[in-house]
Each structure stands twice: as structure tokens, then as C-alpha cells.
Amino acid sequence: MPIREENRETAKVIIVAACVVFAVLLVISLVVGLVSLASASSRKNKLQRQLNELNLLVERKDADLQYYMSDEYVQRIAREYLDMQGDGEITFIGK
């Protein structure tokens, strides 16, 4: 049973239309993917900057903590706020 010329033309139009729709969907998918990738990259850079800032803050706080745990800090606080003196020290009180 041979295919009529009309049916061939209709089939060609349907195939071409399907290919065009498929190509448009591929382009839209590509654009959405690129936008999503750019957004994710931007967010990653922002989070990396925040991480670097927080790491610097942690380093500073760790240094502060080490100082607060040192004998030097304890002695300074004892002298300044508790009016204490170290071994072998003589307290001078002015008039």
C-alpha cells in the first residue's frame, strides 16, 4: 500500500515541527542551565569569602583565648583589679 503524496508532505511537516520544538526545548534547557550555573558560581564565591572571613575571626579569637589562658594575663588582672602583688614584690603606695 503506497503512501500518498499528501501524507508524505504532512509527515514531513510534522517531523520538521517536532525537530524545531525539540531544538527550542534544548536551547531553553541550555539557557536555564547556564543561568543556574552562574548563580551557583556566584553563591559559591560569596560563601568562600564568608568562610575566609570566619577563619580569620577564629584565628584572632584563638590567639585571644591563648592570651587569656596565659600566666601573664592572670597576673595583670590580679594586679590591676584585685590589688594583688607577686612573690618578692614590694607595693609602693604614694601620698
N, C-alpha and C positions, 0 to 999 in steps of 0.2 A: 504494500500500500504506500504509494509515493506521497511525500509531504507537499502540500500545496505551496505555491509561491507566497501567498498571503501569510500563511502560518510561519514561513521562514522569516519573513520581514518582522512579524510580531515577535518571534523568538529572539531575533537579533536586537530589537528594541528593548525587550525585557532584559536580555543579558547585558547590554550596554548600560541600562539604567541601574541594574544590580551592581555592576562594576563601579559606576560613578558613586552610588550610595556607599559602597564598601570603601572606596578611596576617601570620600568625605569623612566617614567614621574614623578611618585610620589617621587622617590629618587632625581631626578633633582630639582623638586619643593622644596623639603626639604632643599637641599644644598643652593639653591638660597635664600630661606627664612632665613636660618641661617647666611649666609654672609650679607644679608641685615640687619638683627638684630644686628650683631656685628658692622657693620658700623654705624648704628643709635646709638648704645650704646656709641661708641667711640665719635661720634659727640656730643652726649648729655653731656658726661663728659667734653669735651673741652668747650662747651658753659657754663656749670656750673662753670668751673674755671674762664672763662672770666667774668661771672656775679659776682662772688665773688670779683674779682679784681676791677670791676667797682663800686661795692657797697663800697669797701674800699676807692676808689677815691672820691666818692660822700661824704662819711663821712668826709674825710680830707678837701674837698672844703667847706663843710658846716661849719666846725669849722673855716676855714679861713674867710668865709663870716661873721660869728658871731663876729670874732675879728675885721674885718674891719668896722663893724657897731657899735662897742663899742666906748664909750667916750674916753677910754684910747688911742685907735688908732688915733682918731681925734686930741687929744691933742698932741700926739707925732709928728704927721705930721705937725701940726701948729707950734710947737716949732722948729723942725728940718728944715723945708723947707720954712716956712713963717716968721720966726724970730718973732713969737708972744710970749707973756707971759700970764700966768694965773693970775686970780684975786689975789691980795695980794703978788705977787711975785716981787722980785727986780732983775733986769737984771744986771749982772756983766759983764763988758767989760774990758778985760785985755789989758795991753800995748803991 
